[in-house]
Amino acid sequence: MPRTDNDTWDLATGVGATATGVAASRALASSAADPLISDPYARPLVDAVGVDYYVRLAQGDLVADGSAEPLDPHVIADGMAIRTRYFDDFFLTAVEAGIRQAVILASGLDARAYRLPWPAGMTVFELDQPAVIEFKGRALAELGAAPAAQLHAIGIDLRQDWPAALRARGFDPQAPTAWIAEGLLGYLPPDAQDRLFDNITALSAPGSRIATDWMTEHTELAESRIRTLTDHQREQGRELDDLSDLIFSGDRNGVADYLTASGWQPETTTAERMFAVHGRKFRRDEAVAGLLDARYTAAELVA
C-alpha cells in the first residue's frame, strides 16, 4: 500500500517492519565468527516482535531461496554490520570530543542507548512512532536491560512537531549534540527531508555533529531493486506489501550539499569503502543494492 502523509505503523507492519528486519540482520551479523558489531539485544527484540521471517533471519535459519539469483542473508547482514559500525563509531568519536547529548531519530529497535559504552553524564534521546517506542521500552524492561545513559524515549511521528517534544523532555539546544538519522531519509517525503535537516540545524549548537546514510537517487531502478527484495521475502513466506511502496519518490536535495549550505562541514564515504577499511569482502547483491550502494555523511556544525 503506498504511503500517505499521516500513515502510522508498529514493528510488524509497514515502515516499522523494516526496523525489525534491520534488527534481525544486526542479530545475524553479531553471531558471525568474527563479528564487526555486537548487539546482544537485537535477537531477543526480534523474537519479541514475533514475525516468523525475521525470527528465522535473526537466528540464521533463513535458507537461500530457489530463485535464479538467491538472496544470501549474510550479504544483508554484512552490509548492516558496516552500517551499524559506522554510526556506532560516529557516536563514540563524538563523545570522545566531549559531546554529552545524543539524538537517535527514527530509532526503531536501535539499542545503542543500552549497549554503547557511554560516559558519565550522557543523555540520549530516541524518537519514533509511539507504538514503536512503547513496545521497545517494554520489551527491554522485560529482558532486565537498563540504559547505559540517561534515556528519554519520545513517541512522535517525525512529520509532526518533534522539536517541541524534544525540548519538552529536557533537550538543551545550547549544548553540542550528536544526531543520527540511520536508514531514515527514503521514508520521508523530499520536503520533509529538508525540514528534518532545517530543524536539526535550528536545534544545534556550534560543534554539534550529524551522521546519516542516503542513496544518490531514488529512481525506477532503485524501486526495481527493492521489488526484488520483496519477491525474495515473499518466497520465504513473508506476507507483506511491496517494499518499494514504503519509499517516498520525488527529486531530493543532495544531503552533503544541503548540509553545507546550512553551515555544516560534511565528509562522505561509501559502504564499499568501509568494507575495505574494516578488511571485509564486499559482495554485491542487486536485491540489497540500496544498502550496499549507500553513501554515508557525517558533518560538524561550525561556529
SEROSE-13339 format. One record per residue (C-alpha): x, y, z. Coordinates in steps of 0.25 Angstrom, whole numbers, plus 2048, in hexadecimal, padded with zeros to 3 digits. Example, Ala and Ser with C-alpha at 12.3 -4.5 7.8 and 13.67 -1.06 7.14 Angstrom:
2
8317EE81F/8377FC81D/
//
This chain:
303
800800800/80680D7FC/80A817807/80182280C/80482F813/7FF82A820/80181B820/80581482D/80B807830/8107FD83A/81C7F483A/8157E9832/80F7F2827/8137FC81C/81F80481F/8207FE82D/8227F0827/82F7F5821/8347F982E/8327EB833/8397E6826/8457EF82A/8467E9838/8457DB832/8517DE829/8597E4835/8567D883D/85B7CF832/8677D8830/86A7D783F/86A7C883F/8757C7834/8827C0837/88A7CD836/87F7D8839/8817E6835/8767EA83F/8707E584C/8617E784E/85C7DE859/84E7E4859/84B7E284A/8477D484A/83E7D4857/8377E1852/8357DA844/82F7CE84C/8267D7854/8207DD847/81D7CE842/81D7D0833/8227C282F/82A7C6823/8327D082B/8347C6837/83A7BC82D/8437C6827/8487CB835/84A7BC839/8527B982C/8477AF828/8437B681B/8487AE80F/84B7B3801/83E7B27F9/83C7AB7EC/83D7B77E2/8477B87D7/84F7C27E0/84C7BE7EE/84D7C97F9/8587C6803/8547CB811/8637CC815/8657D680A/85A7DF810/8607DC81E/86E7E1819/8687EE813/8607F0820/86D7EE829/8747F8821/869802822/8677FF831/876801833/87780E82C/86C814835/87280D842/88081383F/87982183C/87382184A/88081D851/888827849/87E83284D/87F82E85C/88E82E85B/88D83C856/885840863/87783F85E/86D83B868/85F83B861/85B832856/84E83084E/84A824846/84082783C/83681C838/83D813842/83580683F/83B7FB846/848802848/84F7FE855/85A808855/85580F862/857801869/8637FB862/86D80685F/87880A86A/87281886D/87A821876/874826883/86B832881/86682D873/85883086F/851828863/84482C85D/83D822854/83182684B/82881C843/819819842/81281884F/80F80984D/81E80684A/82380E856/81980785F/81C7F985A/82B7FA85B/82B800869/8227F586E/82A7EA867/8377EF86C/8327F187A/82D7E287A/83B7DE876/8407E5882/8487EF87A/84C7FC87F/851808876/85F80C878/85C81B877/85082387B/846820871/83A82886C/83181F863/82782885B/81C823853/81982C848/81882C839/824834833/81A83A829/814841836/81A84C83F/824843845/82E84F848/823853852/822845858/831844859/832851861/82784D86A/82F84186E/83B849872/84384B865/84D856866/84F85D859/85B86585F/863858861/86A852855/862846851/865839849/85A83583F/858829837/84D82682C/850818829/84881181E/83E81D81E/83F826813/83881E808/82C81C811/82A82B811/824834806/82E83D800/829849806/829842814/83783E812/83B84D810/83285181D/839846825/84784C822/84285A824/83C856832/84984F835/85185B831/848865839/84A85C846/85985A845/86386284C/871864845/879857846/86D84E844/86E84383B/86583B832/86682E82A/85D828820/85C81E815/856820807/85581C7F9/8598247ED/84C8247E7/83E81D7E9/83C8187DB/83480E7D3/8408057D4/8418067E3/8328037E4/8347F77DC/83F7F27E5/8367F47F1/82B7EC7EA/8367E17E8/8387E07F7/8297E07F9/8287D47F0/8337CD7F7/82C7CF805/81F7CA7FF/8257BD7FA/82A7BB809/81B7BC80D/81B7CB812/80E7D180F/8107E080C/80D7EB803/8177EF7F8/8227F6800/8248007F5/8178067F9/81D80A806/827813800/8238217FC/8278257EE/82A8337E8/83683B7E6/83E83E7F2/8498487F6/8578417F7/85A83E806/868843807/8658507FE/859853807/861852814/86C85A80E/86286580B/85D865819/86A867820/86F859821/87C85381D/87A845817/882839814/87C82E80B/881820809/87B813803/877805808/8817FF7FF/88C808804/888804812/8897F580F/8977F780B/89A800817/8967F4820/89C7EA818/88F7E3813/88C7DD806/8827E67FE/8787DD7F7/86D7E27EE/85E7DE7EE/8557E77E6/8497E47EF/8507EC7FA/8587F67F1/8518017F9/8597FD805/8667F97FE/8668067F5/86380F801/86A81C804/86E820812/86F82E816/874833823/874842826/87884D830/87185A832/87B865832/87A87183B/
//
